[in-house]
Amino acid sequence: MTTTILILVFFFIIAGYLFVINKIRKTPMVENHEKILELDEINFDATIRNKTILVDFWAAWCMPCKMLAPVLNELAAELPKDKFIGKVDVEKYPNLSNRFKIRGIPTMILFKNGKEVERIVGVKSKGTLKTKLLGA
């Protein structure tokens, strides 16, 4: 009897896990705003060199990253011309995530003239991100 209950509990845990994973995978990614810079291993250093830029390290399978995408799009639309948002896909460019010791996503790094100023982990509000970016 106890074995049967344990097997049923295990089955429901696995089924629930698979349901959640499938739901995350099917959630579509929001398209990036035209002002968001897509960064890679080739253009990264040159792009951040003389800018104040908030770089989002993300992945397509990450639900918090999907939640943050519309926030970054709204923020990009409101920023002055001297402030930028960039994105790095950690699945495509693992060398960049290793270089900056990204251990969890979403992680955003605020750079000013190529130097790291602040690191922000997790989903944050547009107001919080805007304050940090405009204050840098």
C-alpha positions as CSV (number, residue, x, y, z in Angstrom):
1,M,0.0,0.0,0.0
2,T,2.8,2.5,1.0
3,T,4.7,1.6,-2.2
4,T,1.7,2.4,-4.3
5,I,1.1,5.7,-2.7
6,L,4.8,6.6,-3.2
7,I,4.7,5.7,-6.8
8,L,1.5,7.8,-7.3
9,V,3.1,10.8,-5.6
10,F,6.2,10.4,-7.7
11,F,4.1,10.2,-10.8
12,F,2.2,13.4,-10.0
13,I,5.4,15.2,-9.2
14,I,7.0,14.2,-12.5
15,A,3.8,15.0,-14.5
16,G,3.6,18.5,-12.8
17,Y,7.2,19.2,-13.5
18,L,6.8,18.2,-17.2
19,F,3.7,20.3,-17.5
20,V,5.5,23.4,-16.1
21,I,8.6,22.9,-18.3
22,N,6.4,22.5,-21.4
23,K,4.4,25.6,-20.5
24,I,7.7,27.6,-20.2
25,R,9.0,26.3,-23.5
26,K,5.8,27.3,-25.3
27,T,5.7,30.9,-23.9
28,P,6.8,33.0,-26.8
29,M,9.7,35.5,-26.6
30,V,8.9,39.1,-27.1
31,E,10.7,40.8,-30.0
32,N,13.4,43.2,-29.0
33,H,12.7,46.9,-29.3
34,E,14.6,48.5,-32.2
35,K,16.8,50.4,-29.8
36,I,18.0,47.3,-28.0
37,L,21.5,46.3,-29.1
38,E,22.1,42.6,-29.7
39,L,25.6,41.8,-28.5
40,D,27.9,39.0,-29.3
41,E,31.5,38.0,-28.8
42,I,32.7,40.0,-31.8
43,N,30.9,43.4,-31.1
44,F,30.7,43.4,-27.3
45,D,33.9,45.3,-26.3
46,A,33.5,47.9,-29.1
47,T,29.9,48.4,-28.3
48,I,30.3,49.1,-24.6
49,R,33.5,51.0,-24.8
50,N,32.2,54.6,-24.9
51,K,28.6,54.1,-23.7
52,T,26.5,53.9,-20.6
53,I,24.7,50.6,-21.3
54,L,22.7,48.1,-19.3
55,V,23.5,44.6,-20.7
56,D,21.0,41.8,-20.0
57,F,22.4,38.3,-20.0
58,W,19.4,36.0,-20.8
59,A,18.3,32.7,-22.4
60,A,15.3,31.7,-24.4
61,W,14.3,29.0,-21.9
62,C,14.4,31.3,-18.9
63,M,10.9,32.3,-17.8
64,P,12.1,35.3,-15.7
65,C,14.0,36.5,-18.8
66,K,10.8,36.3,-20.8
67,M,9.1,38.4,-18.1
68,L,11.8,41.0,-18.2
69,A,11.9,41.4,-22.0
70,P,8.8,43.7,-22.2
71,V,10.2,45.8,-19.3
72,L,13.4,46.3,-21.2
73,N,11.5,47.2,-24.4
74,E,9.5,49.9,-22.6
75,L,12.7,51.2,-21.0
76,A,14.6,51.3,-24.3
77,A,11.8,53.4,-25.9
78,E,12.1,56.0,-23.1
79,L,15.9,56.3,-22.8
80,P,17.8,59.4,-23.9
81,K,20.1,59.0,-26.9
82,D,23.2,58.6,-24.7
83,K,21.9,55.6,-22.7
84,F,21.5,52.1,-24.1
85,I,20.3,48.6,-23.5
86,G,22.0,45.5,-24.8
87,K,21.3,41.8,-24.7
88,V,23.6,38.8,-24.6
89,D,22.1,35.3,-25.2
90,V,24.1,33.1,-22.8
91,E,23.3,30.0,-24.8
92,K,24.8,31.4,-28.0
93,Y,27.7,33.3,-26.3
94,P,28.9,31.2,-23.3
95,N,32.3,32.8,-23.4
96,L,30.8,36.2,-22.5
97,S,28.8,34.8,-19.6
98,N,31.9,33.0,-18.3
99,R,34.0,36.2,-18.7
100,F,31.6,38.1,-16.5
101,K,30.9,35.2,-14.2
102,I,27.2,35.0,-14.8
103,R,25.8,32.4,-12.4
104,G,22.1,33.0,-12.8
105,I,19.8,34.7,-15.3
106,P,18.5,37.2,-15.8
107,T,21.6,39.1,-14.7
108,M,22.1,42.7,-15.9
109,I,25.4,44.5,-15.8
110,L,25.5,48.3,-16.0
111,F,28.6,49.5,-17.9
112,K,29.9,53.0,-18.1
113,N,32.7,53.5,-20.6
114,G,33.5,49.8,-20.7
115,K,33.7,49.4,-16.9
116,E,31.2,47.5,-14.8
117,V,29.4,49.9,-12.5
118,E,26.7,47.7,-11.1
119,R,25.2,44.2,-11.3
120,I,21.5,43.5,-11.0
121,V,20.2,39.9,-10.6
122,G,16.6,38.9,-11.3
123,V,13.5,40.7,-12.6
124,K,13.3,44.4,-11.6
125,S,10.8,47.1,-12.3
126,K,11.2,49.5,-15.2
127,G,11.5,52.4,-12.6
128,T,14.3,50.7,-10.7
129,L,16.3,50.0,-13.9
130,K,15.6,53.5,-15.3
131,T,16.9,55.1,-12.1
132,K,20.1,53.0,-12.1
133,L,20.7,53.7,-15.8
134,L,20.0,57.4,-15.7
135,G,22.1,57.8,-12.5
136,A,25.2,56.2,-14.0
